[in-house]
């Protein structure tokens, strides 16, 4: 599974996904910390907002660098080819991280076209 948004170009895609994806990561970090509190003796209160921001920034940078389908169609195609070369024959696109419906649908159309290119 990969977070996915195929945009018109890399800059547009990154600009569009940054705020919602970072918010998603912040929520995930808080939920994970809360779920682990007590089970491993960790103190959720020790995780400051700055800590959560730092983790979310790191996650965003990591996913924009590799491990997602975020960018132009060409960037996403490169990632799909790399995944295929690693032996992956299926990719689930995680699109529900805060983008609007129109943006998600436009991206899905671009991704569908890439599917055809990769499977040739």
PDB file as gemmi writes it, atoms N, CA and C in Angstrom:
CRYST1    1.000    1.000    1.000  90.00  90.00  90.00 P 1                      
ATOM      1  N   UNK A   1       0.852  -1.172   0.000  1.00  0.00           N  
ATOM      2  CA  UNK A   1       0.000   0.000   0.000  1.00  0.00           C  
ATOM      3  C   UNK A   1       0.894   1.231   0.000  1.00  0.00           C  
ATOM      4  N   UNK A   2       0.505   2.208  -0.793  1.00  0.00           N  
ATOM      5  CA  UNK A   2       1.282   3.441  -0.879  1.00  0.00           C  
ATOM      6  C   UNK A   2       0.340   4.648  -0.862  1.00  0.00           C  
ATOM      7  N   UNK A   3       0.733   5.668  -0.107  1.00  0.00           N  
ATOM      8  CA  UNK A   3       0.001   6.929  -0.179  1.00  0.00           C  
ATOM      9  C   UNK A   3       0.155   7.421  -1.611  1.00  0.00           C  
ATOM     10  N   UNK A   4      -0.934   7.872  -2.206  1.00  0.00           N  
ATOM     11  CA  UNK A   4      -0.889   8.175  -3.630  1.00  0.00           C  
ATOM     12  C   UNK A   4      -1.608   9.466  -3.989  1.00  0.00           C  
ATOM     13  N   UNK A   5      -0.924  10.256  -4.800  1.00  0.00           N  
ATOM     14  CA  UNK A   5      -1.522  11.395  -5.471  1.00  0.00           C  
ATOM     15  C   UNK A   5      -0.648  11.706  -6.680  1.00  0.00           C  
ATOM     16  N   UNK A   6      -1.160  11.460  -7.850  1.00  0.00           N  
ATOM     17  CA  UNK A   6      -0.471  11.798  -9.087  1.00  0.00           C  
ATOM     18  C   UNK A   6      -0.993  13.151  -9.542  1.00  0.00           C  
ATOM     19  N   UNK A   7      -0.124  14.134  -9.510  1.00  0.00           N  
ATOM     20  CA  UNK A   7      -0.523  15.486  -9.854  1.00  0.00           C  
ATOM     21  C   UNK A   7      -0.074  15.898 -11.238  1.00  0.00           C  
ATOM     22  N   UNK A   8      -0.333  17.138 -11.569  1.00  0.00           N  
ATOM     23  CA  UNK A   8       0.058  17.690 -12.864  1.00  0.00           C  
ATOM     24  C   UNK A   8       1.583  17.741 -12.980  1.00  0.00           C  
ATOM     25  N   UNK A   9       2.252  18.050 -11.866  1.00  0.00           N  
ATOM     26  CA  UNK A   9       3.713  18.035 -11.819  1.00  0.00           C  
ATOM     27  C   UNK A   9       4.137  17.817 -10.367  1.00  0.00           C  
ATOM     28  N   UNK A  10       5.434  17.612 -10.159  1.00  0.00           N  
ATOM     29  CA  UNK A  10       5.926  17.314  -8.807  1.00  0.00           C  
ATOM     30  C   UNK A  10       5.627  18.436  -7.816  1.00  0.00           C  
ATOM     31  N   UNK A  11       5.881  19.669  -8.220  1.00  0.00           N  
ATOM     32  CA  UNK A  11       5.678  20.798  -7.302  1.00  0.00           C  
ATOM     33  C   UNK A  11       4.209  20.922  -6.899  1.00  0.00           C  
ATOM     34  N   UNK A  12       3.301  20.801  -7.862  1.00  0.00           N  
ATOM     35  CA  UNK A  12       1.879  20.902  -7.560  1.00  0.00           C  
ATOM     36  C   UNK A  12       1.453  19.780  -6.629  1.00  0.00           C  
ATOM     37  N   UNK A  13       1.917  18.575  -6.891  1.00  0.00           N  
ATOM     38  CA  UNK A  13       1.546  17.429  -6.058  1.00  0.00           C  
ATOM     39  C   UNK A  13       2.040  17.615  -4.627  1.00  0.00           C  
ATOM     40  N   UNK A  14       3.290  17.996  -4.480  1.00  0.00           N  
ATOM     41  CA  UNK A  14       3.851  18.186  -3.134  1.00  0.00           C  
ATOM     42  C   UNK A  14       3.132  19.303  -2.379  1.00  0.00           C  
ATOM     43  N   UNK A  15       2.849  20.389  -3.082  1.00  0.00           N  
ATOM     44  CA  UNK A  15       2.147  21.502  -2.439  1.00  0.00           C  
ATOM     45  C   UNK A  15       0.759  21.077  -1.965  1.00  0.00           C  
ATOM     46  N   UNK A  16       0.060  20.327  -2.807  1.00  0.00           N  
ATOM     47  CA  UNK A  16      -1.304  19.914  -2.475  1.00  0.00           C  
ATOM     48  C   UNK A  16      -1.347  18.911  -1.324  1.00  0.00           C  
ATOM     49  N   UNK A  17      -0.420  17.973  -1.276  1.00  0.00           N  
ATOM     50  CA  UNK A  17      -0.489  16.912  -0.265  1.00  0.00           C  
ATOM     51  C   UNK A  17       0.160  17.281   1.060  1.00  0.00           C  
ATOM     52  N   UNK A  18       1.020  18.291   1.097  1.00  0.00           N  
ATOM     53  CA  UNK A  18       1.800  18.573   2.307  1.00  0.00           C  
ATOM     54  C   UNK A  18       0.934  18.765   3.543  1.00  0.00           C  
ATOM     55  N   UNK A  19      -0.008  19.681   3.519  1.00  0.00           N  
ATOM     56  CA  UNK A  19      -0.817  19.958   4.715  1.00  0.00           C  
ATOM     57  C   UNK A  19      -1.680  18.767   5.124  1.00  0.00           C  
ATOM     58  N   UNK A  20      -2.458  18.160   4.200  1.00  0.00           N  
ATOM     59  CA  UNK A  20      -3.291  17.042   4.653  1.00  0.00           C  
ATOM     60  C   UNK A  20      -2.493  15.815   5.063  1.00  0.00           C  
ATOM     61  N   UNK A  21      -1.396  15.545   4.378  1.00  0.00           N  
ATOM     62  CA  UNK A  21      -0.605  14.367   4.736  1.00  0.00           C  
ATOM     63  C   UNK A  21       0.105  14.573   6.067  1.00  0.00           C  
ATOM     64  N   UNK A  22       0.607  15.776   6.302  1.00  0.00           N  
ATOM     65  CA  UNK A  22       1.244  16.059   7.589  1.00  0.00           C  
ATOM     66  C   UNK A  22       0.212  15.961   8.719  1.00  0.00           C  
ATOM     67  N   UNK A  23      -0.981  16.465   8.503  1.00  0.00           N  
ATOM     68  CA  UNK A  23      -2.043  16.345   9.502  1.00  0.00           C  
ATOM     69  C   UNK A  23      -2.366  14.881   9.775  1.00  0.00           C  
ATOM     70  N   UNK A  24      -2.435  14.091   8.708  1.00  0.00           N  
ATOM     71  CA  UNK A  24      -2.677  12.649   8.845  1.00  0.00           C  
ATOM     72  C   UNK A  24      -1.576  11.996   9.682  1.00  0.00           C  
ATOM     73  N   UNK A  25      -0.325  12.319   9.384  1.00  0.00           N  
ATOM     74  CA  UNK A  25       0.784  11.739  10.146  1.00  0.00           C  
ATOM     75  C   UNK A  25       0.744  12.170  11.609  1.00  0.00           C  
ATOM     76  N   UNK A  26       0.422  13.449  11.860  1.00  0.00           N  
ATOM     77  CA  UNK A  26       0.316  13.923  13.246  1.00  0.00           C  
ATOM     78  C   UNK A  26      -0.737  13.121  13.998  1.00  0.00           C  
ATOM     79  N   UNK A  27      -1.875  12.903  13.372  1.00  0.00           N  
ATOM     80  CA  UNK A  27      -2.950  12.136  13.989  1.00  0.00           C  
ATOM     81  C   UNK A  27      -2.500  10.703  14.250  1.00  0.00           C  
ATOM     82  N   UNK A  28      -1.806  10.127  13.292  1.00  0.00           N  
ATOM     83  CA  UNK A  28      -1.317   8.751  13.443  1.00  0.00           C  
ATOM     84  C   UNK A  28      -0.326   8.643  14.610  1.00  0.00           C  
ATOM     85  N   UNK A  29       0.579   9.595  14.715  1.00  0.00           N  
ATOM     86  CA  UNK A  29       1.564   9.583  15.803  1.00  0.00           C  
ATOM     87  C   UNK A  29       0.858   9.662  17.152  1.00  0.00           C  
ATOM     88  N   UNK A  30      -0.106  10.574  17.277  1.00  0.00           N  
ATOM     89  CA  UNK A  30      -0.838  10.699  18.543  1.00  0.00           C  
ATOM     90  C   UNK A  30      -1.604   9.419  18.874  1.00  0.00           C  
ATOM     91  N   UNK A  31      -2.279   8.855  17.881  1.00  0.00           N  
ATOM     92  CA  UNK A  31      -3.051   7.635  18.114  1.00  0.00           C  
ATOM     93  C   UNK A  31      -2.141   6.476  18.505  1.00  0.00           C  
ATOM     94  N   UNK A  32      -1.034   6.334  17.803  1.00  0.00           N  
ATOM     95  CA  UNK A  32      -0.092   5.257  18.111  1.00  0.00           C  
ATOM     96  C   UNK A  32       0.467   5.417  19.516  1.00  0.00           C  
ATOM     97  N   UNK A  33       0.828   6.636  19.869  1.00  0.00           N  
ATOM     98  CA  UNK A  33       1.361   6.880  21.215  1.00  0.00           C  
ATOM     99  C   UNK A  33       0.316   6.575  22.276  1.00  0.00           C  
ATOM    100  N   UNK A  34      -0.932   6.960  22.026  1.00  0.00           N  
ATOM    101  CA  UNK A  34      -2.011   6.695  22.979  1.00  0.00           C  
ATOM    102  C   UNK A  34      -2.268   5.198  23.106  1.00  0.00           C  
ATOM    103  N   UNK A  35      -2.255   4.484  21.985  1.00  0.00           N  
ATOM    104  CA  UNK A  35      -2.486   3.038  22.007  1.00  0.00           C  
ATOM    105  C   UNK A  35      -1.395   2.293  22.751  1.00  0.00           C  
ATOM    106  N   UNK A  36      -0.183   2.824  22.719  1.00  0.00           N  
ATOM    107  CA  UNK A  36       0.935   2.144  23.364  1.00  0.00           C  
ATOM    108  C   UNK A  36       1.111   2.556  24.820  1.00  0.00           C  
ATOM    109  N   UNK A  37       0.494   3.645  25.216  1.00  0.00           N  
ATOM    110  CA  UNK A  37       0.617   4.110  26.590  1.00  0.00           C  
ATOM    111  C   UNK A  37       0.159   3.021  27.558  1.00  0.00           C  
ATOM    112  N   UNK A  38       0.968   2.741  28.508  1.00  0.00           N  
ATOM    113  CA  UNK A  38       0.616   1.734  29.508  1.00  0.00           C  
ATOM    114  C   UNK A  38       1.061   0.344  29.108  1.00  0.00           C  
ATOM    115  N   UNK A  39       0.877  -0.023  27.851  1.00  0.00           N  
ATOM    116  CA  UNK A  39       1.247  -1.380  27.437  1.00  0.00           C  
ATOM    117  C   UNK A  39       2.753  -1.563  27.436  1.00  0.00           C  
ATOM    118  N   UNK A  40       3.481  -0.487  27.289  1.00  0.00           N  
ATOM    119  CA  UNK A  40       4.951  -0.582  27.299  1.00  0.00           C  
ATOM    120  C   UNK A  40       5.557   0.375  28.317  1.00  0.00           C  
ATOM    121  N   UNK A  41       4.721   0.918  29.157  1.00  0.00           N  
ATOM    122  CA  UNK A  41       5.214   1.826  30.188  1.00  0.00           C  
ATOM    123  C   UNK A  41       5.640   3.177  29.648  1.00  0.00           C  
ATOM    124  N   UNK A  42       5.146   3.573  28.483  1.00  0.00           N  
ATOM    125  CA  UNK A  42       5.534   4.850  27.897  1.00  0.00           C  
ATOM    126  C   UNK A  42       4.610   5.954  28.395  1.00  0.00           C  
ATOM    127  N   UNK A  43       5.146   7.139  28.490  1.00  0.00           N  
ATOM    128  CA  UNK A  43       4.388   8.290  28.960  1.00  0.00           C  
ATOM    129  C   UNK A  43       3.999   9.163  27.775  1.00  0.00           C  
ATOM    130  N   UNK A  44       2.712   9.133  27.404  1.00  0.00           N  
ATOM    131  CA  UNK A  44       2.224   9.921  26.274  1.00  0.00           C  
ATOM    132  C   UNK A  44       2.458  11.406  26.521  1.00  0.00           C  
ATOM    133  N   UNK A  45       2.344  11.837  27.756  1.00  0.00           N  
ATOM    134  CA  UNK A  45       2.536  13.247  28.069  1.00  0.00           C  
ATOM    135  C   UNK A  45       3.945  13.714  27.712  1.00  0.00           C  
ATOM    136  N   UNK A  46       4.891  12.783  27.643  1.00  0.00           N  
ATOM    137  CA  UNK A  46       6.262  13.144  27.307  1.00  0.00           C  
ATOM    138  C   UNK A  46       6.402  13.510  25.830  1.00  0.00           C  
ATOM    139  N   UNK A  47       5.439  13.170  25.017  1.00  0.00           N  
ATOM    140  CA  UNK A  47       5.464  13.476  23.594  1.00  0.00           C  
ATOM    141  C   UNK A  47       4.869  14.870  23.400  1.00  0.00           C  
ATOM    142  N   UNK A  48       5.736  15.850  23.198  1.00  0.00           N  
ATOM    143  CA  UNK A  48       5.282  17.241  23.059  1.00  0.00           C  
ATOM    144  C   UNK A  48       4.764  17.490  21.645  1.00  0.00           C  
ATOM    145  N   UNK A  49       4.090  18.618  21.476  1.00  0.00           N  
ATOM    146  CA  UNK A  49       3.630  19.007  20.141  1.00  0.00           C  
ATOM    147  C   UNK A  49       4.816  19.169  19.196  1.00  0.00           C  
ATOM    148  N   UNK A  50       5.909  19.660  19.717  1.00  0.00           N  
ATOM    149  CA  UNK A  50       7.128  19.786  18.888  1.00  0.00           C  
ATOM    150  C   UNK A  50       7.624  18.417  18.458  1.00  0.00           C  
ATOM    151  N   UNK A  51       7.569  17.436  19.376  1.00  0.00           N  
ATOM    152  CA  UNK A  51       7.954  16.066  19.028  1.00  0.00           C  
ATOM    153  C   UNK A  51       7.067  15.521  17.912  1.00  0.00           C  
ATOM    154  N   UNK A  52       5.758  15.732  18.064  1.00  0.00           N  
ATOM    155  CA  UNK A  52       4.801  15.242  17.065  1.00  0.00           C  
ATOM    156  C   UNK A  52       5.075  15.915  15.721  1.00  0.00           C  
ATOM    157  N   UNK A  53       5.333  17.225  15.726  1.00  0.00           N  
ATOM    158  CA  UNK A  53       5.663  17.941  14.487  1.00  0.00           C  
ATOM    159  C   UNK A  53       6.931  17.388  13.845  1.00  0.00           C  
ATOM    160  N   UNK A  54       7.926  17.124  14.650  1.00  0.00           N  
ATOM    161  CA  UNK A  54       9.196  16.599  14.136  1.00  0.00           C  
ATOM    162  C   UNK A  54       8.993  15.237  13.484  1.00  0.00           C  
ATOM    163  N   UNK A  55       8.249  14.384  14.140  1.00  0.00           N  
ATOM    164  CA  UNK A  55       7.973  13.051  13.590  1.00  0.00           C  
ATOM    165  C   UNK A  55       7.166  13.169  12.302  1.00  0.00           C  
ATOM    166  N   UNK A  56       6.165  14.048  12.295  1.00  0.00           N  
ATOM    167  CA  UNK A  56       5.337  14.242  11.096  1.00  0.00           C  
ATOM    168  C   UNK A  56       6.165  14.808   9.947  1.00  0.00           C  
ATOM    169  N   UNK A  57       7.047  15.749  10.240  1.00  0.00           N  
ATOM    170  CA  UNK A  57       7.933  16.302   9.205  1.00  0.00           C  
ATOM    171  C   UNK A  57       8.845  15.222   8.633  1.00  0.00           C  
ATOM    172  N   UNK A  58       9.378  14.385   9.509  1.00  0.00           N  
ATOM    173  CA  UNK A  58      10.248  13.295   9.067  1.00  0.00           C  
ATOM    174  C   UNK A  58       9.471  12.322   8.178  1.00  0.00           C  
ATOM    175  N   UNK A  59       8.272  11.957   8.605  1.00  0.00           N  
ATOM    176  CA  UNK A  59       7.450  11.027   7.820  1.00  0.00           C  
ATOM    177  C   UNK A  59       7.106  11.623   6.458  1.00  0.00           C  
ATOM    178  N   UNK A  60       6.755  12.890   6.437  1.00  0.00           N  
ATOM    179  CA  UNK A  60       6.424  13.552   5.180  1.00  0.00           C  
ATOM    180  C   UNK A  60       7.629  13.536   4.242  1.00  0.00           C  
ATOM    181  N   UNK A  61       8.787  13.910   4.742  1.00  0.00           N  
ATOM    182  CA  UNK A  61       9.998  13.916   3.911  1.00  0.00           C  
ATOM    183  C   UNK A  61      10.312  12.519   3.400  1.00  0.00           C  
ATOM    184  N   UNK A  62      10.161  11.532   4.233  1.00  0.00           N  
ATOM    185  CA  UNK A  62      10.439  10.156   3.842  1.00  0.00           C  
ATOM    186  C   UNK A  62       9.492   9.694   2.738  1.00  0.00           C  
ATOM    187  N   UNK A  63       8.213   9.956   2.892  1.00  0.00           N  
ATOM    188  CA  UNK A  63       7.243   9.519   1.895  1.00  0.00           C  
ATOM    189  C   UNK A  63       7.357  10.310   0.593  1.00  0.00           C  
ATOM    190  N   UNK A  64       7.765  11.562   0.662  1.00  0.00           N  
ATOM    191  CA  UNK A  64       7.969  12.316  -0.561  1.00  0.00           C  
ATOM    192  C   UNK A  64       9.229  11.869  -1.292  1.00  0.00           C  
ATOM    193  N   UNK A  65      10.199  11.342  -0.555  1.00  0.00           N  
ATOM    194  CA  UNK A  65      11.445  10.869  -1.166  1.00  0.00           C  
ATOM    195  C   UNK A  65      11.287   9.483  -1.778  1.00  0.00           C  
ATOM    196  N   UNK A  66      10.595   8.598  -1.097  1.00  0.00           N  
ATOM    197  CA  UNK A  66      10.404   7.234  -1.587  1.00  0.00           C  
ATOM    198  C   UNK A  66       9.362   6.537  -0.733  1.00  0.00           C  
ATOM    199  N   UNK A  67       8.648   5.612  -1.355  1.00  0.00           N  
ATOM    200  CA  UNK A  67       7.676   4.813  -0.617  1.00  0.00           C  
ATOM    201  C   UNK A  67       6.251   5.265  -0.816  1.00  0.00           C  
ATOM    202  N   UNK A  68       6.070   6.252  -1.683  1.00  0.00           N  
ATOM    203  CA  UNK A  68       4.720   6.709  -1.981  1.00  0.00           C  
ATOM    204  C   UNK A  68       4.600   6.898  -3.485  1.00  0.00           C  
ATOM    205  N   UNK A  69       3.389   7.123  -3.914  1.00  0.00           N  
ATOM    206  CA  UNK A  69       3.126   7.501  -5.297  1.00  0.00           C  
ATOM    207  C   UNK A  69       2.636   8.940  -5.273  1.00  0.00           C  
ATOM    208  N   UNK A  70       3.539   9.838  -4.940  1.00  0.00           N  
ATOM    209  CA  UNK A  70       3.205  11.259  -4.860  1.00  0.00           C  
ATOM    210  C   UNK A  70       4.150  12.011  -5.773  1.00  0.00           C  
ATOM    211  N   UNK A  71       3.563  12.748  -6.683  1.00  0.00           N  
ATOM    212  CA  UNK A  71       4.356  13.529  -7.626  1.00  0.00           C  
ATOM    213  C   UNK A  71       3.670  13.559  -8.972  1.00  0.00           C  
ATOM    214  N   UNK A  72       4.441  13.913  -9.983  1.00  0.00           N  
ATOM    215  CA  UNK A  72       3.935  13.913 -11.352  1.00  0.00           C  
ATOM    216  C   UNK A  72       3.694  12.475 -11.805  1.00  0.00           C  
ATOM    217  N   UNK A  73       3.024  12.325 -12.912  1.00  0.00           N  
ATOM    218  CA  UNK A  73       2.820  10.987 -13.462  1.00  0.00           C  
ATOM    219  C   UNK A  73       4.171  10.324 -13.735  1.00  0.00           C  
ATOM    220  N   UNK A  74       5.134  11.088 -14.215  1.00  0.00           N  
ATOM    221  CA  UNK A  74       6.455  10.545 -14.505  1.00  0.00           C  
ATOM    222  C   UNK A  74       7.157  10.058 -13.227  1.00  0.00           C  
ATOM    223  N   UNK A  75       7.042  10.833 -12.158  1.00  0.00           N  
ATOM    224  CA  UNK A  75       7.634  10.434 -10.877  1.00  0.00           C  
ATOM    225  C   UNK A  75       6.968   9.172 -10.350  1.00  0.00           C  
ATOM    226  N   UNK A  76       5.655   9.129 -10.425  1.00  0.00           N  
ATOM    227  CA  UNK A  76       4.919   7.947  -9.962  1.00  0.00           C  
ATOM    228  C   UNK A  76       5.262   6.728 -10.808  1.00  0.00           C  
ATOM    229  N   UNK A  77       5.421   6.916 -12.110  1.00  0.00           N  
ATOM    230  CA  UNK A  77       5.792   5.815 -12.996  1.00  0.00           C  
ATOM    231  C   UNK A  77       7.155   5.256 -12.606  1.00  0.00           C  
ATOM    232  N   UNK A  78       8.096   6.124 -12.313  1.00  0.00           N  
ATOM    233  CA  UNK A  78       9.433   5.686 -11.888  1.00  0.00           C  
ATOM    234  C   UNK A  78       9.333   4.815 -10.633  1.00  0.00           C  
ATOM    235  N   UNK A  79       8.539   5.235  -9.679  1.00  0.00           N  
ATOM    236  CA  UNK A  79       8.358   4.466  -8.444  1.00  0.00           C  
ATOM    237  C   UNK A  79       7.710   3.123  -8.736  1.00  0.00           C  
ATOM    238  N   UNK A  80       6.709   3.113  -9.602  1.00  0.00           N  
ATOM    239  CA  UNK A  80       6.048   1.851  -9.954  1.00  0.00           C  
ATOM    240  C   UNK A  80       7.012   0.888 -10.643  1.00  0.00           C  
ATOM    241  N   UNK A  81       7.852   1.401 -11.508  1.00  0.00           N  
ATOM    242  CA  UNK A  81       8.848   0.561 -12.175  1.00  0.00           C  
ATOM    243  C   UNK A  81       9.835  -0.005 -11.150  1.00  0.00           C  
ATOM    244  N   UNK A  82      10.271   0.827 -10.195  1.00  0.00           N  
ATOM    245  CA  UNK A  82      11.175   0.354  -9.136  1.00  0.00           C  
ATOM    246  C   UNK A  82      10.511  -0.747  -8.311  1.00  0.00           C  
ATOM    247  N   UNK A  83       9.247  -0.556  -7.975  1.00  0.00           N  
ATOM    248  CA  UNK A  83       8.520  -1.571  -7.207  1.00  0.00           C  
ATOM    249  C   UNK A  83       8.390  -2.866  -8.001  1.00  0.00           C  
ATOM    250  N   UNK A  84       8.100  -2.739  -9.300  1.00  0.00           N  
ATOM    251  CA  UNK A  84       8.004  -3.931 -10.150  1.00  0.00           C  
ATOM    252  C   UNK A  84       9.340  -4.673 -10.187  1.00  0.00           C  
ATOM    253  N   UNK A  85      10.440  -3.932 -10.289  1.00  0.00           N  
ATOM    254  CA  UNK A  85      11.772  -4.539 -10.319  1.00  0.00           C  
ATOM    255  C   UNK A  85      12.105  -5.238  -9.001  1.00  0.00           C  
ATOM    256  N   UNK A  86      11.489  -4.789  -7.909  1.00  0.00           N  
ATOM    257  CA  UNK A  86      11.679  -5.433  -6.608  1.00  0.00           C  
ATOM    258  C   UNK A  86      10.798  -6.673  -6.447  1.00  0.00           C  
ATOM    259  N   UNK A  87       9.941  -6.924  -7.437  1.00  0.00           N  
ATOM    260  CA  UNK A  87       9.081  -8.097  -7.394  1.00  0.00           C  
ATOM    261  C   UNK A  87       7.640  -7.823  -7.029  1.00  0.00           C  
ATOM    262  N   UNK A  88       7.307  -6.577  -6.830  1.00  0.00           N  
ATOM    263  CA  UNK A  88       5.930  -6.214  -6.486  1.00  0.00           C  
ATOM    264  C   UNK A  88       5.061  -6.302  -7.735  1.00  0.00           C  
ATOM    265  N   UNK A  89       3.944  -6.992  -7.632  1.00  0.00           N  
ATOM    266  CA  UNK A  89       3.051  -7.096  -8.784  1.00  0.00           C  
ATOM    267  C   UNK A  89       1.679  -6.467  -8.531  1.00  0.00           C  
ATOM    268  N   UNK A  90       1.555  -5.774  -7.399  1.00  0.00           N  
ATOM    269  CA  UNK A  90       0.294  -5.110  -7.079  1.00  0.00           C  
ATOM    270  C   UNK A  90       0.562  -3.984  -6.099  1.00  0.00           C  
ATOM    271  N   UNK A  91      -0.092  -2.860  -6.312  1.00  0.00           N  
ATOM    272  CA  UNK A  91       0.050  -1.713  -5.415  1.00  0.00           C  
ATOM    273  C   UNK A  91      -1.342  -1.194  -5.084  1.00  0.00           C  
ATOM    274  N   UNK A  92      -1.651  -1.119  -3.814  1.00  0.00           N  
ATOM    275  CA  UNK A  92      -2.895  -0.499  -3.365  1.00  0.00           C  
ATOM    276  C   UNK A  92      -2.594   0.977  -3.103  1.00  0.00           C  
ATOM    277  N   UNK A  93      -3.430   1.839  -3.622  1.00  0.00           N  
ATOM    278  CA  UNK A  93      -3.223   3.276  -3.475  1.00  0.00           C  
ATOM    279  C   UNK A  93      -4.066   3.813  -2.331  1.00  0.00           C  
ATOM    280  N   UNK A  94      -3.394   4.333  -1.328  1.00  0.00           N  
ATOM    281  CA  UNK A  94      -4.061   4.927  -0.178  1.00  0.00           C  
ATOM    282  C   UNK A  94      -4.296   6.399  -0.509  1.00  0.00           C  
ATOM    283  N   UNK A  95      -5.549   6.765  -0.733  1.00  0.00           N  
ATOM    284  CA  UNK A  95      -5.874   8.118  -1.175  1.00  0.00           C  
ATOM    285  C   UNK A  95      -6.689   8.910  -0.153  1.00  0.00           C  
ATOM    286  N   UNK A  96      -7.072   8.287   0.937  1.00  0.00           N  
ATOM    287  CA  UNK A  96      -7.954   8.912   1.913  1.00  0.00           C  
ATOM    288  C   UNK A  96      -7.149   9.520   3.064  1.00  0.00           C  
ATOM    289  N   UNK A  97      -6.375  10.559   2.741  1.00  0.00           N  
ATOM    290  CA  UNK A  97      -5.595  11.223   3.791  1.00  0.00           C  
ATOM    291  C   UNK A  97      -5.870  12.724   3.834  1.00  0.00           C  
ATOM    292  N   UNK A  98      -7.014  13.137   3.270  1.00  0.00           N  
ATOM    293  CA  UNK A  98      -7.438  14.510   3.452  1.00  0.00           C  
ATOM    294  C   UNK A  98      -7.556  15.362   2.204  1.00  0.00           C  
ATOM    295  N   UNK A  99      -7.328  14.800   1.035  1.00  0.00           N  
ATOM    296  CA  UNK A  99      -7.502  15.572  -0.193  1.00  0.00           C  
ATOM    297  C   UNK A  99      -8.979  15.652  -0.558  1.00  0.00           C  
ATOM    298  N   UNK A 100      -9.321  16.649  -1.344  1.00  0.00           N  
ATOM    299  CA  UNK A 100     -10.695  16.799  -1.795  1.00  0.00           C  
ATOM    300  C   UNK A 100     -11.053  15.781  -2.865  1.00  0.00           C  
ATOM    301  N   UNK A 101     -12.348  15.569  -3.017  1.00  0.00           N  
ATOM    302  CA  UNK A 101     -12.857  14.561  -3.959  1.00  0.00           C  
ATOM    303  C   UNK A 101     -12.356  14.782  -5.386  1.00  0.00           C  
ATOM    304  N   UNK A 102     -12.439  16.006  -5.882  1.00  0.00           N  
ATOM    305  CA  UNK A 102     -12.027  16.292  -7.259  1.00  0.00           C  
ATOM    306  C   UNK A 102     -10.541  15.980  -7.463  1.00  0.00           C  
ATOM    307  N   UNK A 103      -9.715  16.337  -6.475  1.00  0.00           N  
ATOM    308  CA  UNK A 103      -8.282  16.057  -6.573  1.00  0.00           C  
ATOM    309  C   UNK A 103      -8.010  14.553  -6.568  1.00  0.00           C  
ATOM    310  N   UNK A 104      -8.707  13.839  -5.710  1.00  0.00           N  
ATOM    311  CA  UNK A 104      -8.526  12.384  -5.637  1.00  0.00           C  
ATOM    312  C   UNK A 104      -8.934  11.735  -6.954  1.00  0.00           C  
ATOM    313  N   UNK A 105     -10.072  12.139  -7.496  1.00  0.00           N  
ATOM    314  CA  UNK A 105     -10.540  11.542  -8.751  1.00  0.00           C  
ATOM    315  C   UNK A 105      -9.594  11.851  -9.915  1.00  0.00           C  
ATOM    316  N   UNK A 106      -9.086  13.067  -9.989  1.00  0.00           N  
ATOM    317  CA  UNK A 106      -8.134  13.419 -11.053  1.00  0.00           C  
ATOM    318  C   UNK A 106      -6.873  12.570 -10.927  1.00  0.00           C  
ATOM    319  N   UNK A 107      -6.421  12.403  -9.705  1.00  0.00           N  
ATOM    320  CA  UNK A 107      -5.230  11.579  -9.466  1.00  0.00           C  
ATOM    321  C   UNK A 107      -5.480  10.124  -9.850  1.00  0.00           C  
ATOM    322  N   UNK A 108      -6.641   9.609  -9.498  1.00  0.00           N  
ATOM    323  CA  UNK A 108      -6.945   8.214  -9.833  1.00  0.00           C  
ATOM    324  C   UNK A 108      -6.953   7.981 -11.343  1.00  0.00           C  
ATOM    325  N   UNK A 109      -7.410   8.958 -12.102  1.00  0.00           N  
ATOM    326  CA  UNK A 109      -7.374   8.833 -13.559  1.00  0.00           C  
ATOM    327  C   UNK A 109      -5.927   8.785 -14.056  1.00  0.00           C  
ATOM    328  N   UNK A 110      -5.062   9.631 -13.483  1.00  0.00           N  
ATOM    329  CA  UNK A 110      -3.646   9.610 -13.868  1.00  0.00           C  
ATOM    330  C   UNK A 110      -3.008   8.286 -13.480  1.00  0.00           C  
ATOM    331  N   UNK A 111      -3.335   7.790 -12.289  1.00  0.00           N  
ATOM    332  CA  UNK A 111      -2.776   6.512 -11.829  1.00  0.00           C  
ATOM    333  C   UNK A 111      -3.262   5.344 -12.686  1.00  0.00           C  
ATOM    334  N   UNK A 112      -4.511   5.383 -13.122  1.00  0.00           N  
ATOM    335  CA  UNK A 112      -5.041   4.319 -13.977  1.00  0.00           C  
ATOM    336  C   UNK A 112      -4.265   4.260 -15.291  1.00  0.00           C  
ATOM    337  N   UNK A 113      -3.924   5.418 -15.830  1.00  0.00           N  
ATOM    338  CA  UNK A 113      -3.134   5.448 -17.066  1.00  0.00           C  
ATOM    339  C   UNK A 113      -1.749   4.860 -16.826  1.00  0.00           C  
ATOM    340  N   UNK A 114      -1.177   5.124 -15.667  1.00  0.00           N  
ATOM    341  CA  UNK A 114       0.140   4.564 -15.336  1.00  0.00           C  
ATOM    342  C   UNK A 114       0.079   3.050 -15.214  1.00  0.00           C  
ATOM    343  N   UNK A 115      -1.012   2.563 -14.682  1.00  0.00           N  
ATOM    344  CA  UNK A 115      -1.190   1.115 -14.544  1.00  0.00           C  
ATOM    345  C   UNK A 115      -1.031   0.431 -15.893  1.00  0.00           C  
ATOM    346  N   UNK A 116      -1.611   1.039 -16.904  1.00  0.00           N  
ATOM    347  CA  UNK A 116      -1.504   0.484 -18.255  1.00  0.00           C  
ATOM    348  C   UNK A 116      -0.060   0.492 -18.740  1.00  0.00           C  
ATOM    349  N   UNK A 117       0.664   1.580 -18.475  1.00  0.00           N  
ATOM    350  CA  UNK A 117       2.067   1.678 -18.898  1.00  0.00           C  
ATOM    351  C   UNK A 117       2.951   0.650 -18.209  1.00  0.00           C  
ATOM    352  N   UNK A 118       2.745   0.472 -16.927  1.00  0.00           N  
ATOM    353  CA  UNK A 118       3.589  -0.447 -16.154  1.00  0.00           C  
ATOM    354  C   UNK A 118       3.315  -1.895 -16.513  1.00  0.00           C  
ATOM    355  N   UNK A 119       2.083  -2.216 -16.846  1.00  0.00           N  
ATOM    356  CA  UNK A 119       1.738  -3.611 -17.116  1.00  0.00           C  
ATOM    357  C   UNK A 119       2.092  -4.040 -18.533  1.00  0.00           C  
ATOM    358  N   UNK A 120       2.551  -3.122 -19.373  1.00  0.00           N  
ATOM    359  CA  UNK A 120       2.936  -3.482 -20.751  1.00  0.00           C  
ATOM    360  C   UNK A 120       4.253  -4.202 -20.783  1.00  0.00           C  
TER     361      UNK A 120                                                      
END                                                                             
